[in-house]
Amino acid sequence: MKEKVNDRTDQHGGSLENRCRFALEIVEAIVNKIGADRVGTRLSPFADYMESGDSNPRALGLYMAESLNKYDIAYCHIVEPRMETIGVEVECPESLVPLRKAFKCTFLVAGGYDRGDGNNTLLEDRADLVVYGRLFLANLDLPNQFDLDAPLNKYKRETFYISNHLVGYTDYPFLETTKDH
Ligand SMILES: Cc1cc2nc3c(=O)[nH]c(=O)nc-3n(C[C@H](O)[C@H](O)[C@H](O)COP(=O)(O)O)c2cc1C
């Protein structure tokens, strides 16, 4: 979808419509196969990891949100444009609100949310659901902990993306254990 990695010259490259065509074709094919209520998408229009950037991510996100309306899928999940560490305020001129307004079904957001921020987003109707990544990884009973407004385990960045399945994903203490320490 992003112009910096799409160098095709056929109907799947070039214009915004062409670059998004493949993703929409996939959505359509899966919807036809298993039903729209079992299909969701996750998009990171603002991310430029692995040089996968676009000069106009806002237009890309909007085009995808509007185009996905046609399929009536279960949800559209978009990653926030802000690149921030939880708890640290970083000014970001971009917002997902235009995409939220453009997409007619369930809208999910993720990226740098903590408990209060997530609650505010729901209260202000900026999303239907807030998704947590790193906090959930380090707090396997995160909903419980949010309910109680309990102190959270800090995630360990050094154990992200490692192949040892015993370390970094399942060895964070649960709330009960945390309390004992
Ligand atoms: C260890 C780890 C693995 C991840 N793997 C993926 C992935 O495979 N696909 C994806 O879209 N995002 C992936 N993410 C990003 C998260 O889904 C989420 O968007 C990101 O962590 C921002 O949310 P957070 O601030 O709540 O952590 C991963 C994040 C972490 C920490």
The ligand as a Tripos MOL2 file, in Angstrom:
@<TRIPOS>MOLECULE
LIG
   31    33     1     0     0
SMALL
NO_CHARGES

@<TRIPOS>ATOM
      1 C1          6.7420   -8.1960   21.1200 C.3       1 LIG1
      2 C2          5.8120   -7.4580   20.2010 C.ar      1 LIG1
      3 C3          5.3980   -8.0660   19.0280 C.ar      1 LIG1
      4 C4          4.5310   -7.4100   18.1480 C.ar      1 LIG1
      5 N1          4.1280   -8.0360   17.0040 N.ar      1 LIG1
      6 C5          3.2910   -7.3930   16.1560 C.ar      1 LIG1
      7 C6          2.8440   -8.0240   14.9550 C.ar      1 LIG1
      8 O1          3.2130   -9.1530   14.6550 O.2       1 LIG1
      9 N2          2.0030   -7.3330   14.1470 N.ar      1 LIG1
     10 C7          1.5760   -6.0730   14.4490 C.ar      1 LIG1
     11 O2          0.8060   -5.4800   13.6900 O.2       1 LIG1
     12 N3          1.9740   -5.4580   15.5940 N.ar      1 LIG1
     13 C8          2.8120   -6.0830   16.4260 C.ar      1 LIG1
     14 N4          3.2380   -5.4480   17.5570 N.ar      1 LIG1
     15 C9          2.7710   -4.0810   17.8230 C.3       1 LIG1
     16 C10         1.6160   -4.1200   18.7940 C.3       1 LIG1
     17 O3          0.5330   -4.8390   18.2510 O.3       1 LIG1
     18 C11         1.1150   -2.7060   19.1330 C.3       1 LIG1
     19 O4          0.6360   -2.0570   17.9780 O.3       1 LIG1
     20 C12         2.2360   -1.8780   19.7030 C.3       1 LIG1
     21 O5          2.8880   -2.5820   20.7240 O.3       1 LIG1
     22 C13         1.6900   -0.5410   20.1960 C.3       1 LIG1
     23 O6          0.7600   -0.7260   21.2070 O.3       1 LIG1
     24 P1          1.2240   -0.5460   22.7430 P.3       1 LIG1
     25 O7          1.7280    0.8580   22.8590 O.co2     1 LIG1
     26 O8         -0.0490   -0.7920   23.5250 O.co2     1 LIG1
     27 O9          2.2800   -1.5430   22.9950 O.co2     1 LIG1
     28 C14         4.0900   -6.0960   18.4530 C.ar      1 LIG1
     29 C15         4.5250   -5.4750   19.6370 C.ar      1 LIG1
     30 C16         5.3790   -6.1450   20.4950 C.ar      1 LIG1
     31 C17         5.8220   -5.4420   21.7580 C.3       1 LIG1
@<TRIPOS>BOND
     1     1     2 1
     2     2     3 ar
     3     2    30 ar
     4     3     4 ar
     5     4     5 ar
     6     4    28 ar
     7     5     6 ar
     8     6     7 ar
     9     6    13 1
    10     7     8 2
    11     7     9 ar
    12     9    10 ar
    13    10    11 2
    14    10    12 ar
    15    12    13 ar
    16    13    14 ar
    17    14    15 1
    18    14    28 ar
    19    15    16 1
    20    16    17 1
    21    16    18 1
    22    18    19 1
    23    18    20 1
    24    20    21 1
    25    20    22 1
    26    22    23 1
    27    23    24 1
    28    24    25 2
    29    24    26 1
    30    24    27 1
    31    28    29 ar
    32    29    30 ar
    33    30    31 1
@<TRIPOS>SUBSTRUCTURE
     1 LIG1         1 GROUP 0 **** ****
